[in-house]
Amino acid sequence: MTFPRTPFIDRLNSFYCPNDDELSTLQTLLPGPRAQLLQIEGEIAHTTKILDDLKERRYALRRYIFSHESLLAPIRRLPPYLLQEIFLTCLPTEHNAVFDAAAAPLLFGRVCRYWRRLSQDTPLLWSRFLVSGDSNSLYYPRYDTLRSTAPPFSAQLNRWLGFSRESPIHISYIQQDVVVGRQEEDTPLFAGRKPDFNSTMLPVLLDVRSRIQSLDAWNCNVTFFHSLLSQIPDEMPLLKHVRFICDTYGPQPLFENATLLRHPNLETVSLVGPSGSPLMIPLPWNNLSELQLLCHPLNDDTLEGGVNLNDVHQILHWCPQLIRCNIAVTRLGLLTHSSPVTLLSLKELFLCSMRYYQPSSTPTIFEIEPLLHLLIMPKLQAFGAGVSIIHKLSPQYLAAPGEQVAEFDVDSISITTILGVLRELPQTTTLRLIGREGESYGGWGRRWPLDGTFFEAVERENLGSLLRHLYLELMPMSSDLAASRLVPFLYSCPSTLQTITLRVPTADPDTPLPIRDELQELENRGITVHLRYALPQASQARMFSHDWYDDFGDRHSEEDIDLAYQLEDD
């Protein structure tokens, strides 16, 4: 574009002050460009209007085309029963469905009116739910609590249960009194109130108790549990699975006088709580196929109550139908029973140590080997010893297809005990040596519990003759690795060895793994080596904080969803 010739080319973009003659010259230079500018702005406005009109026409055409093309979608031709089956496969598999408008089944109500109606006419979609009363939990109901018109959670819960019709229901409820992480006064949404669903959940549970098939309750309120456990079995005819976790320490036992636990149809039982005499818990022992038991002592100072090895022996004797068993040994005492116990169906056995009732620096010494020597378990696929995993929300199974698994938490089980167990389980094909404490909090600065004597003993006694898979998730320091005699042991392993998994503390190239060359040699022999690099402690702390806080933050950084709308009838 051309402009009138200007004598002020050297004066532009400066603080120059023109004289009177130059002011006159400037006045003659500007009218033409000003007129051109007005013309161009008019053309731009005209062109913009044309462009806006074109965009509107494009948007209308797209809506027309897409709305008609959507009628061609194959999913529209699916019969309702098949679409319902697809809905069911979208439910979470690790836990029950949650009150989240962005997840199944509530998500289906956001697609279209037909999907909402069809999902509400599918009772099995609503027969399972998981809810937490802790506002920082991932499973806290996610809907617009800021709206004054939003119905209370009790109304949402009753509507959910109404959609389940007469189906057997599976309920998971978590309400802990202690909120971990961010304090509630720091979260404006819940300022001035402590989320507590006990007063809501208990009446609902009692109202639908005749349809409950599975009941999972994690609560610190003893009164809440007394109300549940006092229910008469005849009033809950469908009940088969219970999981009650009450992390308190007395002073009164929780389960010994529980009427509900007398239910003759119970098959799967998980109990965590204070117990003076676990053998007095009125369970249908002979009918149980899965048992998890962690009985706290009534007094944390005197360790009164709890479970010792003799109690474990007696419980296993009472439960011949067990398939999976997880029992925590929470009281000291040597095994005095000597009668063999036959467990023809048992596939998985996990014995928890007294990790919570002793100094953390001292490995638990309790003689597992004599107990194993008395157990006849022809179908055993997995044995574990260490810290309890009963508190996991999702079932944690040790067994692997086609393998005989042995897993030990070396932070809480002594080397002597591990060797003794391996002598009792000569068919072991998968050996896992892990450090759960290190896995969670970094474990930096800890010495590796396995010194050179462990691998020497395994090699000398040929305890790994059938070993195919070795997992060492211990995050050892470099000096520990060099002194552990791990490499000579690996070189001596039979040809059956297929994989080695080793967790190491850092991926920094400036601090190379001292046995890297040896591991490379093993790979050359056809053995697969997996190295898992742990995050530094600071990074792990950030990761832990991120995982905890993001649940709350993410929930309200997105567009708020009104759960009441998702649950309303069309």
C-alpha positions as CSV (number, residue, x, y, z in Angstrom):
1,M,0.0,0.0,0.0
2,T,1.4,3.5,-0.9
3,F,1.3,6.6,1.3
4,P,1.9,10.3,0.5
5,R,5.6,11.2,0.5
6,T,6.4,12.6,4.0
7,P,9.3,14.9,4.9
8,F,9.0,13.7,8.5
9,I,10.5,10.2,7.9
10,D,13.4,10.9,10.3
11,R,11.1,12.5,12.9
12,L,8.6,9.7,13.3
13,N,8.5,7.6,16.5
14,S,10.5,10.3,18.4
15,F,9.8,13.2,20.8
16,Y,10.3,15.8,18.1
17,C,8.2,18.9,18.4
18,P,7.2,20.4,14.9
19,N,7.3,24.2,14.3
20,D,4.3,26.1,12.9
21,D,5.2,25.5,9.2
22,E,5.6,21.8,9.8
23,L,2.3,21.7,11.6
24,S,0.7,23.1,8.5
25,T,2.4,20.5,6.4
26,L,1.2,17.7,8.7
27,Q,-2.4,18.9,8.3
28,T,-2.2,18.6,4.6
29,L,-0.7,15.0,4.7
30,L,-3.4,13.4,6.9
31,P,-6.9,13.8,5.2
32,G,-6.2,11.3,2.4
33,P,-5.0,8.5,4.6
34,R,-7.8,9.1,7.1
35,A,-10.4,8.7,4.3
36,Q,-8.7,5.5,3.2
37,L,-8.8,4.2,6.7
38,L,-12.5,4.8,7.0
39,Q,-13.1,3.1,3.7
40,I,-11.1,0.1,4.8
41,E,-12.9,-0.2,8.1
42,G,-16.2,-0.1,6.3
43,E,-15.0,-2.9,4.0
44,I,-13.8,-4.9,7.0
45,A,-17.2,-4.5,8.7
46,H,-18.9,-5.6,5.5
47,T,-16.6,-8.6,5.1
48,T,-16.9,-9.5,8.8
49,K,-20.7,-9.6,8.4
50,I,-20.4,-11.8,5.4
51,L,-18.1,-14.1,7.3
52,D,-20.4,-14.2,10.3
53,D,-23.3,-15.0,8.0
54,L,-21.2,-17.8,6.4
55,K,-20.3,-19.2,9.8
56,E,-23.9,-19.2,10.9
57,R,-24.9,-21.0,7.7
58,R,-22.0,-23.5,8.2
59,Y,-23.1,-24.2,11.8
60,A,-26.7,-24.7,10.7
61,L,-25.6,-27.0,7.9
62,R,-23.4,-29.0,10.2
63,R,-26.2,-29.4,12.7
64,Y,-28.5,-30.5,10.0
65,I,-26.0,-33.0,8.5
66,F,-24.7,-34.3,11.9
67,S,-28.2,-34.8,13.3
68,H,-29.2,-36.8,10.3
69,E,-25.9,-38.7,10.1
70,S,-26.3,-39.7,13.7
71,L,-29.5,-41.6,12.6
72,L,-27.2,-43.8,10.6
73,A,-25.1,-44.8,13.6
74,P,-25.1,-48.6,14.1
75,I,-25.7,-48.3,17.8
76,R,-29.2,-47.0,17.1
77,R,-30.1,-50.3,15.5
78,L,-29.1,-52.3,18.5
79,P,-32.0,-53.9,20.3
80,P,-32.6,-52.6,23.8
81,Y,-31.5,-55.8,25.6
82,L,-28.1,-55.6,23.8
83,L,-27.6,-52.0,24.7
84,Q,-28.4,-52.8,28.3
85,E,-25.7,-55.5,28.2
86,I,-23.2,-52.8,26.9
87,F,-24.3,-50.6,29.8
88,L,-23.5,-53.3,32.3
89,T,-20.0,-53.9,30.8
90,C,-19.3,-50.2,31.4
91,L,-19.6,-50.5,35.2
92,P,-16.3,-50.4,37.1
93,T,-14.8,-53.8,37.9
94,E,-12.5,-52.9,40.8
95,H,-15.3,-51.6,43.0
96,N,-19.0,-50.9,43.0
97,A,-20.5,-48.0,40.9
98,V,-20.1,-44.5,42.4
99,F,-22.3,-41.4,42.5
100,D,-20.4,-39.6,39.8
101,A,-22.2,-38.0,36.9
102,A,-19.2,-38.6,34.7
103,A,-19.2,-42.4,35.3
104,A,-21.6,-45.2,34.7
105,P,-24.4,-45.6,35.3
106,L,-25.2,-41.9,35.8
107,L,-23.3,-41.0,32.7
108,F,-25.8,-42.7,30.5
109,G,-28.5,-40.2,31.6
110,R,-26.4,-37.4,30.0
111,V,-26.5,-38.9,26.4
112,C,-30.1,-38.7,25.5
113,R,-33.6,-39.2,26.8
114,Y,-33.8,-42.7,25.5
115,W,-30.6,-43.8,27.1
116,R,-31.6,-42.3,30.4
117,R,-34.9,-44.1,30.4
118,L,-33.3,-47.4,29.3
119,S,-30.6,-47.2,31.9
120,Q,-33.2,-46.5,34.6
121,D,-35.1,-49.5,33.3
122,T,-32.0,-51.7,33.9
123,P,-32.1,-52.7,37.6
124,L,-28.7,-54.4,37.5
125,L,-27.1,-51.1,36.7
126,W,-28.2,-49.8,40.1
127,S,-27.8,-52.9,42.2
128,R,-24.3,-51.9,43.3
129,F,-22.9,-48.6,44.7
130,L,-20.0,-47.3,46.6
131,V,-20.2,-44.1,48.6
132,S,-17.9,-42.3,51.0
133,G,-18.9,-39.7,53.6
134,D,-15.3,-38.3,53.5
135,S,-15.3,-35.2,51.4
136,N,-11.7,-35.7,50.2
137,S,-12.4,-39.2,49.0
138,L,-12.6,-40.2,45.3
139,Y,-15.9,-41.8,46.1
140,Y,-17.6,-38.8,47.7
141,P,-20.9,-38.1,45.7
142,R,-20.0,-35.7,42.9
143,Y,-22.9,-33.3,42.1
144,D,-23.6,-29.6,42.5
145,T,-23.9,-29.1,46.2
146,L,-23.8,-25.3,45.8
147,R,-27.3,-25.2,44.4
148,S,-30.0,-24.6,47.0
149,T,-32.4,-26.6,44.9
150,A,-30.3,-29.8,44.9
151,P,-32.1,-32.5,46.9
152,P,-30.2,-34.0,49.9
153,F,-28.1,-37.1,49.3
154,S,-30.7,-39.3,51.1
155,A,-33.1,-38.5,48.3
156,Q,-30.6,-39.3,45.6
157,L,-29.7,-42.6,47.4
158,N,-33.4,-43.6,47.6
159,R,-33.9,-42.8,44.0
160,W,-30.9,-44.9,43.0
161,L,-32.2,-47.8,45.1
162,G,-35.6,-47.4,43.5
163,F,-34.1,-48.0,40.1
164,S,-32.7,-51.3,41.3
165,R,-36.3,-52.6,41.7
166,E,-36.2,-55.9,43.5
167,S,-32.6,-56.9,42.5
168,P,-30.2,-58.1,45.2
169,I,-28.0,-55.2,46.1
170,H,-24.3,-54.8,46.9
171,I,-23.4,-51.8,49.1
172,S,-20.0,-50.4,50.0
173,Y,-19.9,-47.5,52.5
174,I,-16.9,-45.7,53.8
175,Q,-17.1,-43.2,56.7
176,Q,-13.9,-42.5,58.6
177,D,-13.9,-39.9,61.4
178,V,-10.3,-38.8,60.7
179,V,-9.9,-36.9,57.4
180,V,-6.4,-37.4,56.0
181,G,-4.8,-34.6,54.0
182,R,-6.4,-31.2,53.6
183,Q,-8.4,-29.9,56.6
184,E,-12.0,-29.2,55.9
185,E,-11.8,-25.6,57.0
186,D,-9.4,-25.1,54.0
187,T,-12.1,-26.2,51.6
188,P,-14.8,-23.5,51.2
189,L,-17.4,-26.0,49.9
190,F,-17.6,-27.9,53.1
191,A,-16.7,-25.1,55.5
192,G,-18.7,-25.1,58.7
193,R,-19.9,-28.7,58.5
194,K,-18.3,-32.2,58.8
195,P,-19.5,-34.6,56.2
196,D,-21.1,-37.6,57.9
197,F,-23.4,-40.0,56.1
198,N,-24.0,-42.3,59.1
199,S,-27.3,-40.8,59.9
200,T,-28.3,-41.1,56.2
201,M,-26.9,-44.5,55.4
202,L,-28.0,-46.5,58.5
203,P,-31.8,-46.0,57.9
204,V,-31.4,-46.7,54.2
205,L,-29.4,-49.9,55.0
206,L,-32.0,-51.1,57.4
207,D,-34.9,-50.2,55.0
208,V,-33.5,-52.4,52.2
209,R,-31.8,-55.1,54.4
210,S,-34.0,-57.8,53.0
211,R,-32.4,-57.3,49.5
212,I,-28.7,-56.9,50.6
213,Q,-26.5,-59.6,49.3
214,S,-23.1,-57.9,49.9
215,L,-22.4,-55.4,52.6
216,D,-19.1,-53.6,52.9
217,A,-18.8,-51.0,55.7
218,W,-15.6,-49.1,56.7
219,N,-16.5,-47.0,59.7
220,C,-14.9,-45.7,63.0
221,N,-18.3,-45.4,64.7
222,V,-18.9,-48.3,67.0
223,T,-22.5,-47.4,67.5
224,F,-23.1,-47.6,63.7
225,F,-21.6,-51.2,63.7
226,H,-23.6,-52.3,66.7
227,S,-26.8,-51.3,64.9
228,L,-25.8,-53.3,61.9
229,L,-24.4,-56.3,63.7
230,S,-27.5,-56.6,65.9
231,Q,-29.7,-57.4,62.9
232,I,-31.4,-60.7,62.8
233,P,-30.2,-63.0,60.0
234,D,-33.8,-63.9,59.0
235,E,-34.4,-60.3,58.1
236,M,-31.5,-60.4,55.6
237,P,-32.1,-63.6,53.8
238,L,-29.9,-62.8,50.7
239,L,-26.8,-61.8,52.7
240,K,-23.7,-63.8,51.6
241,H,-20.8,-61.4,51.8
242,V,-19.8,-59.0,54.6
243,R,-16.8,-56.8,55.1
244,F,-16.7,-54.7,58.3
245,I,-13.7,-52.6,59.1
246,C,-13.7,-50.7,62.4
247,D,-10.2,-49.3,63.2
248,T,-10.7,-48.8,66.9
249,Y,-9.1,-50.5,70.0
250,G,-11.8,-51.4,72.3
251,P,-12.4,-51.2,75.2
252,Q,-15.2,-53.7,74.3
253,P,-15.0,-56.4,71.6
254,L,-17.0,-55.7,68.5
255,F,-17.8,-59.0,66.9
256,E,-18.2,-61.6,69.6
257,N,-21.9,-60.9,70.3
258,A,-22.8,-60.0,66.7
259,T,-26.2,-61.6,65.8
260,L,-25.8,-60.9,62.1
261,L,-22.6,-62.9,61.9
262,R,-24.5,-66.0,62.8
263,H,-26.1,-65.9,59.3
264,P,-26.0,-69.4,58.0
265,N,-25.6,-68.3,54.3
266,L,-22.4,-66.2,54.8
267,E,-19.7,-67.3,52.4
268,T,-17.2,-64.4,52.3
269,V,-16.3,-62.6,55.5
270,S,-13.8,-59.8,56.2
271,L,-13.6,-58.4,59.8
272,V,-11.3,-55.8,61.1
273,G,-11.8,-54.5,64.7
274,P,-11.2,-55.0,68.4
275,S,-11.7,-58.5,69.6
276,G,-11.1,-60.1,73.0
277,S,-11.6,-63.7,71.8
278,P,-11.8,-64.1,68.1
279,L,-12.7,-67.8,68.5
280,M,-15.9,-66.7,70.1
281,I,-17.1,-64.8,66.9
282,P,-20.3,-66.6,66.0
283,L,-19.5,-67.2,62.3
284,P,-20.7,-70.2,60.2
285,W,-17.1,-71.3,60.0
286,N,-17.9,-74.5,58.1
287,N,-19.6,-72.6,55.3
288,L,-16.9,-69.9,54.6
289,S,-15.1,-69.9,51.3
290,E,-13.2,-66.7,51.9
291,L,-12.1,-65.3,55.3
292,Q,-10.1,-62.1,56.1
293,L,-9.6,-61.5,59.8
294,L,-7.6,-58.7,61.6
295,C,-8.6,-58.6,65.2
296,H,-7.1,-55.7,67.2
297,P,-6.2,-56.2,70.8
298,L,-8.7,-54.6,73.1
299,N,-5.9,-52.6,74.7
300,D,-3.0,-51.3,72.7
301,D,-0.7,-51.3,75.7
302,T,-1.4,-54.7,77.2
303,L,-2.2,-56.4,73.8
304,E,-5.2,-58.2,75.5
305,G,-7.1,-60.2,73.0
306,G,-6.3,-60.6,69.3
307,V,-5.2,-63.7,67.4
308,N,-2.2,-65.9,68.0
309,L,-0.9,-68.9,66.0
310,N,-3.0,-71.4,67.9
311,D,-6.1,-69.3,67.1
312,V,-5.1,-69.4,63.4
313,H,-4.7,-73.2,63.6
314,Q,-8.2,-73.6,65.2
315,I,-9.9,-71.2,62.7
316,L,-8.4,-73.1,59.7
317,H,-9.6,-76.4,61.3
318,W,-13.1,-75.0,61.5
319,C,-13.1,-73.8,57.9
320,P,-12.6,-76.8,55.6
321,Q,-14.3,-75.1,52.6
322,L,-11.9,-72.1,52.5
323,I,-10.6,-71.0,49.1
324,R,-8.8,-67.8,50.2
325,C,-7.7,-66.9,53.7
326,N,-6.0,-63.8,55.2
327,I,-5.5,-63.7,58.9
328,A,-3.4,-61.3,61.0
329,V,-1.4,-62.6,63.9
330,T,-1.8,-59.8,66.4
331,R,-0.8,-61.6,69.6
332,L,2.5,-63.3,70.5
333,G,2.6,-66.9,71.4
334,L,4.2,-70.1,70.1
335,L,2.2,-72.8,68.3
336,T,1.3,-75.6,70.7
337,H,-1.3,-77.4,68.6
338,S,0.0,-80.4,66.7
339,S,-3.0,-81.9,64.8
340,P,-2.9,-81.7,61.0
341,V,-5.5,-79.6,59.2
342,T,-6.8,-80.6,55.8
343,L,-7.9,-77.7,53.5
344,L,-8.7,-79.4,50.2
345,S,-10.0,-76.2,48.5
346,L,-7.6,-73.6,49.8
347,K,-5.8,-71.8,46.9
348,E,-4.4,-68.7,48.7
349,L,-3.2,-68.2,52.3
350,F,-1.8,-64.9,53.6
351,L,-0.6,-64.5,57.2
352,C,-0.2,-60.9,58.4
353,S,2.5,-60.0,60.9
354,M,2.2,-57.9,64.1
355,R,3.6,-55.0,62.2
356,Y,1.4,-52.5,64.0
357,Y,2.1,-53.7,67.5
358,Q,5.9,-53.5,67.7
359,P,8.8,-51.2,66.9
360,S,9.0,-50.7,63.2
361,S,12.7,-51.4,63.1
362,T,12.4,-55.0,64.3
363,P,11.2,-57.7,61.9
364,T,8.4,-59.8,63.3
365,I,9.5,-63.2,64.5
366,F,6.6,-65.6,64.6
367,E,7.0,-69.2,63.6
368,I,5.0,-69.7,60.4
369,E,6.9,-72.9,59.4
370,P,5.4,-75.2,62.2
371,L,1.9,-74.1,61.2
372,L,2.5,-74.7,57.5
373,H,3.9,-78.1,58.4
374,L,0.5,-79.0,59.8
375,L,-1.5,-77.8,56.9
376,I,-2.5,-80.1,54.1
377,M,-3.2,-77.9,51.1
378,P,-3.1,-79.8,47.8
379,K,-4.5,-76.9,45.7
380,L,-2.5,-74.1,47.2
381,Q,-1.4,-71.6,44.6
382,A,-0.2,-68.7,46.6
383,F,1.2,-68.0,50.1
384,G,2.1,-64.6,51.5
385,A,3.4,-63.2,54.8
386,G,3.8,-59.6,55.8
387,V,1.7,-56.5,56.4
388,S,-2.1,-56.9,56.1
389,I,-3.7,-56.0,52.8
390,I,-7.3,-56.3,54.2
391,H,-7.7,-52.5,54.1
392,K,-7.5,-52.5,50.3
393,L,-10.7,-51.4,48.7
394,S,-10.4,-53.8,45.8
395,P,-9.6,-57.5,46.4
396,Q,-5.9,-58.2,46.3
397,Y,-5.0,-61.7,45.2
398,L,-1.6,-63.2,45.1
399,A,-2.2,-66.1,42.8
400,A,-1.0,-66.1,39.2
401,P,-2.2,-68.6,36.6
402,G,-0.1,-71.7,36.4
403,E,2.3,-70.5,39.2
404,Q,3.0,-71.4,42.8
405,V,3.5,-68.0,44.4
406,A,5.3,-67.1,47.6
407,E,5.4,-63.5,48.7
408,F,7.1,-61.9,51.7
409,D,7.3,-58.4,53.1
410,V,10.9,-58.3,54.2
411,D,10.3,-55.2,56.3
412,S,8.3,-57.3,58.8
413,I,9.3,-61.0,58.2
414,S,12.7,-62.2,59.3
415,I,15.1,-64.0,56.9
416,T,14.9,-67.1,59.1
417,T,11.1,-67.2,58.7
418,I,11.3,-66.7,54.9
419,L,13.8,-69.6,54.5
420,G,11.7,-71.8,56.7
421,V,8.5,-71.2,54.7
422,L,10.4,-71.9,51.4
423,R,11.4,-75.2,52.9
424,E,7.7,-76.0,53.5
425,L,6.8,-74.8,50.0
426,P,9.3,-76.6,47.7
427,Q,7.1,-76.2,44.6
428,T,7.4,-72.4,44.6
429,T,7.8,-71.1,41.0
430,T,7.3,-67.3,41.7
431,L,9.1,-65.6,44.6
432,R,8.2,-62.0,45.5
433,L,10.3,-60.2,48.1
434,I,8.8,-56.8,48.6
435,G,8.9,-53.8,51.0
436,R,5.5,-52.3,51.3
437,E,6.7,-49.5,53.5
438,G,9.3,-48.6,51.0
439,E,6.8,-48.8,48.2
440,S,4.6,-46.2,49.8
441,Y,7.0,-43.7,51.3
442,G,10.2,-44.0,49.4
443,G,12.3,-46.1,51.8
444,W,15.3,-43.9,51.3
445,G,18.1,-44.5,53.8
446,R,16.9,-48.0,54.8
447,R,19.3,-50.9,54.7
448,W,18.3,-53.7,52.5
449,P,17.1,-56.5,54.9
450,L,18.4,-59.3,52.8
451,D,22.1,-59.8,53.5
452,G,24.4,-62.3,51.7
453,T,23.2,-65.2,54.0
454,F,19.7,-65.3,52.4
455,F,20.7,-66.0,48.8
456,E,23.5,-68.3,50.0
457,A,21.0,-70.4,51.9
458,V,18.6,-70.5,49.0
459,E,21.4,-71.7,46.7
460,R,22.9,-74.1,49.2
461,E,19.6,-75.8,50.1
462,N,18.3,-75.7,46.5
463,L,15.1,-73.8,47.6
464,G,14.7,-72.3,44.1
465,S,14.9,-75.4,42.0
466,L,11.6,-74.7,40.3
467,L,11.9,-70.9,40.3
468,R,10.6,-69.2,37.1
469,H,9.9,-65.6,38.2
470,L,11.8,-63.6,40.8
471,Y,10.6,-60.2,42.0
472,L,12.8,-58.0,44.2
473,E,10.9,-54.8,44.9
474,L,13.1,-53.6,47.7
475,M,14.7,-50.4,46.4
476,P,18.2,-51.4,47.6
477,M,21.1,-49.1,47.9
478,S,24.0,-49.8,45.6
479,S,26.2,-51.1,48.4
480,D,23.4,-53.4,49.5
481,L,23.2,-54.9,46.1
482,A,26.8,-55.6,45.9
483,A,26.9,-57.3,49.3
484,S,23.7,-59.3,48.9
485,R,25.3,-62.1,46.7
486,L,22.3,-61.7,44.4
487,V,24.4,-62.1,41.3
488,P,26.0,-65.4,42.2
489,F,22.6,-66.7,43.1
490,L,21.1,-65.6,39.8
491,Y,24.0,-67.3,37.9
492,S,23.4,-70.5,39.8
493,C,19.6,-70.5,39.1
494,P,18.3,-73.4,37.1
495,S,17.3,-73.1,33.5
496,T,13.7,-72.7,34.6
497,L,14.3,-69.0,35.5
498,Q,12.5,-66.8,33.0
499,T,12.1,-63.3,34.5
500,I,13.8,-61.1,37.1
501,T,12.1,-57.9,38.3
502,L,14.3,-55.6,40.4
503,R,13.2,-52.3,41.8
504,V,16.1,-49.8,42.1
505,P,16.2,-46.4,43.7
506,T,17.2,-44.1,40.8
507,A,17.5,-43.8,37.0
508,D,20.3,-41.2,37.3
509,P,22.9,-42.1,34.6
510,D,25.6,-40.7,36.9
511,T,25.0,-43.4,39.4
512,P,24.8,-46.6,37.3
513,L,23.5,-49.8,38.8
514,P,26.5,-51.7,40.1
515,I,25.3,-55.0,38.6
516,R,24.2,-53.7,35.3
517,D,26.7,-55.8,33.3
518,E,25.7,-58.9,35.2
519,L,22.1,-58.3,34.4
520,Q,23.0,-57.8,30.7
521,E,24.7,-61.2,30.8
522,L,21.6,-62.8,32.2
523,E,19.6,-61.2,29.3
524,N,22.1,-62.7,26.9
525,R,21.2,-66.1,28.4
526,G,17.6,-65.6,27.6
527,I,16.3,-64.3,30.9
528,T,14.0,-61.3,30.8
529,V,15.2,-58.5,33.2
530,H,12.8,-55.7,34.3
531,L,14.2,-52.7,36.1
532,R,11.7,-50.5,37.9
533,Y,13.1,-47.1,38.9
534,A,11.6,-45.6,42.0
535,L,10.9,-41.9,42.3
536,P,13.1,-39.8,44.7
537,Q,11.5,-39.2,48.0
538,A,10.5,-35.6,47.2
539,S,8.8,-36.7,44.0
540,Q,6.9,-39.4,45.8
541,A,5.7,-36.9,48.4
542,R,4.4,-34.7,45.6
543,M,2.8,-37.6,43.9
544,F,1.0,-38.6,47.1
545,S,-0.2,-35.1,47.7
546,H,-1.3,-34.8,44.1
547,D,-3.3,-38.0,44.2
548,W,-5.0,-36.9,47.4
549,Y,-5.9,-33.3,46.7
550,D,-6.7,-33.5,43.0
551,D,-9.9,-35.5,43.7
552,F,-11.5,-32.5,45.4
553,G,-9.9,-29.8,43.2
554,D,-10.7,-31.5,39.9
555,R,-14.3,-32.1,40.9
556,H,-15.1,-28.4,41.1
557,S,-12.8,-27.1,38.4
558,E,-15.0,-28.7,35.9
559,E,-18.6,-27.7,35.1
560,D,-20.7,-28.6,38.1
561,I,-23.2,-31.4,37.3
562,D,-26.5,-31.6,39.1
563,L,-27.0,-35.1,40.2
564,A,-30.6,-34.5,40.9
565,Y,-31.1,-34.0,37.2
566,Q,-29.3,-37.2,36.3
567,L,-31.6,-39.2,38.6
568,E,-34.9,-37.6,37.9
569,D,-37.5,-39.6,36.1
570,D,-38.2,-38.4,32.5
